[in-house]
Amino acid sequence: MTLADMNLIFGMSFSVISCSDEDMDKYGMHLLALSHVFSVPKLKQRCTNGLAIRLTIENVIDVLQLARLCDAPDLHLKGMK
């Protein structure tokens, strides 16, 4: 991850409302991890909801592992269904 990517991610964490669907598709899993580490609850909730909507057969294992690591029980439950 480059410095430019980090600036984009941290910038997005403070303007959660302006995070587009395309950004969520591209950075959602990374943002969930960062929001958990840096305790940004609004961003964590937005990422959890965004990832739950985007669950597919192809990404469910990665999302389940991330949900467990980031203490996101709602996302984990959605993945298990």
Stockholm file with secondary structure:
# STOCKHOLM 1.0

chainA/1-81         MTLADMNLIFGMSFSVISCSDEDMDKYGMHLLALSHVFSVPKLKQRCTNGLAIRLTIENVIDVLQLARLCDAPDLHLKGMK
#=GR chainA/1-81 SS CCHHHHHHHHHHHHCGGGCCHHHHHHHHHHHHHHHHHTTCHHHHHHHHHHHHHTCCTTTHHHHHHHHHHTTCHHHHHHHHC
#=GC SS_cons        CCHHHHHHHHHHHHCGGGCCHHHHHHHHHHHHHHHHHTTCHHHHHHHHHHHHHTCCTTTHHHHHHHHHHTTCHHHHHHHHC
//
